[in-house]
Amino acid sequence: MVVTSPSPLPERAIYGFVLFLASKFAFILYLVWAFVPESWLHSVGLTYWPQKYWAVALPIYLLVVIVIAYILLCGVNMMSTAPLASVDTVTDSYAKSQQSKPYVEGAIPGLQDVSISEVNRIFFLSTSHEAAGDQTVTWRSHAVRNVDPPTETSSDTSDL
């Protein structure tokens, strides 16, 4: 019986530890190459090293490549996004073909997109629910419009 566990296998833990040690060793080797004078390295017998210029140039090149990659990623995303005036920003072909399922009392309704006209009707337009005294719809529509909801206890003194 195969047991699937989210914990890493012991082999993977060993590989991870070896990679951790190798990265620390490579970083220390980089620091030695960058900061120790070449005359000291030659006296120890380490004669084949790249020029010190590359100790500064490689990290800068790497940072420039990362910044350019982020700029290109943003550009590609902007190019592949529909313009704001497009109907595709409001709905898509999947939302248009959705079928509404009948409401079952006590059941969790299925997920589906809500059309923008339905959202506008609920939040911004006066509906028969407001006239009937449905306070949740009234509260939402007034809250979105930043209008104080009418209260029944307040008296209008301008008619006096």
Solvent accessible surface area in square Angstrom, and as a share of the most:
residue,aa,sasa,rsa
1,M,225,1.00
2,V,134,0.77
3,V,119,0.68
4,T,125,0.73
5,S,69,0.45
6,P,146,0.92
7,S,68,0.44
8,P,86,0.54
9,L,110,0.55
10,P,95,0.59
11,E,96,0.43
12,R,157,0.57
13,A,57,0.44
14,I,106,0.54
15,Y,143,0.54
16,G,39,0.37
17,F,121,0.50
18,V,82,0.47
19,L,124,0.61
20,F,108,0.45
21,L,86,0.43
22,A,53,0.41
23,S,64,0.41
24,K,103,0.43
25,F,137,0.57
26,A,57,0.44
27,F,115,0.48
28,I,104,0.53
29,L,79,0.39
30,Y,68,0.26
31,L,61,0.30
32,V,52,0.30
33,W,22,0.08
34,A,26,0.20
35,F,156,0.65
36,V,39,0.23
37,P,65,0.41
38,E,81,0.36
39,S,75,0.48
40,W,162,0.57
41,L,9,0.04
42,H,90,0.40
43,S,93,0.60
44,V,116,0.66
45,G,52,0.50
46,L,81,0.40
47,T,89,0.52
48,Y,205,0.78
49,W,60,0.21
50,P,72,0.45
51,Q,125,0.55
52,K,56,0.24
53,Y,122,0.46
54,W,97,0.34
55,A,5,0.04
56,V,97,0.56
57,A,8,0.06
58,L,98,0.49
59,P,51,0.32
60,I,92,0.46
61,Y,108,0.41
62,L,109,0.54
63,L,110,0.55
64,V,75,0.43
65,V,93,0.53
66,I,75,0.38
67,V,86,0.49
68,I,88,0.45
69,A,54,0.42
70,Y,142,0.54
71,I,114,0.58
72,L,113,0.56
73,L,98,0.49
74,C,79,0.47
75,G,31,0.30
76,V,89,0.51
77,N,79,0.40
78,M,152,0.68
79,M,167,0.75
80,S,91,0.59
81,T,90,0.52
82,A,35,0.27
83,P,96,0.60
84,L,172,0.85
85,A,105,0.82
86,S,27,0.18
87,V,98,0.56
88,D,101,0.52
89,T,65,0.38
90,V,81,0.47
91,T,37,0.22
92,D,71,0.37
93,S,94,0.61
94,Y,150,0.57
95,A,21,0.16
96,K,144,0.61
97,S,79,0.51
98,Q,49,0.22
99,Q,157,0.70
100,S,90,0.58
101,K,162,0.69
102,P,118,0.74
103,Y,161,0.61
104,V,92,0.53
105,E,147,0.66
106,G,75,0.73
107,A,50,0.39
108,I,164,0.83
109,P,98,0.62
110,G,54,0.51
111,L,185,0.92
112,Q,92,0.41
113,D,80,0.42
114,V,91,0.52
115,S,63,0.41
116,I,89,0.45
117,S,75,0.49
118,E,63,0.28
119,V,45,0.26
120,N,58,0.30
121,R,94,0.34
122,I,48,0.24
123,F,61,0.25
124,F,92,0.38
125,L,100,0.50
126,S,89,0.57
127,T,22,0.13
128,S,88,0.57
129,H,90,0.40
130,E,38,0.17
131,A,96,0.74
132,A,91,0.70
133,G,41,0.39
134,D,52,0.27
135,Q,121,0.54
136,T,83,0.49
137,V,17,0.10
138,T,14,0.08
139,W,159,0.56
140,R,83,0.30
141,S,0,0.00
142,H,23,0.10
143,A,46,0.36
144,V,63,0.36
145,R,93,0.34
146,N,138,0.71
147,V,75,0.43
148,D,127,0.66
149,P,61,0.39
150,P,105,0.66
151,T,81,0.47
152,E,171,0.77
153,T,134,0.78
154,S,77,0.50
155,S,93,0.60
156,D,102,0.53
157,T,95,0.55
158,S,94,0.61
159,D,125,0.65
160,L,186,0.92
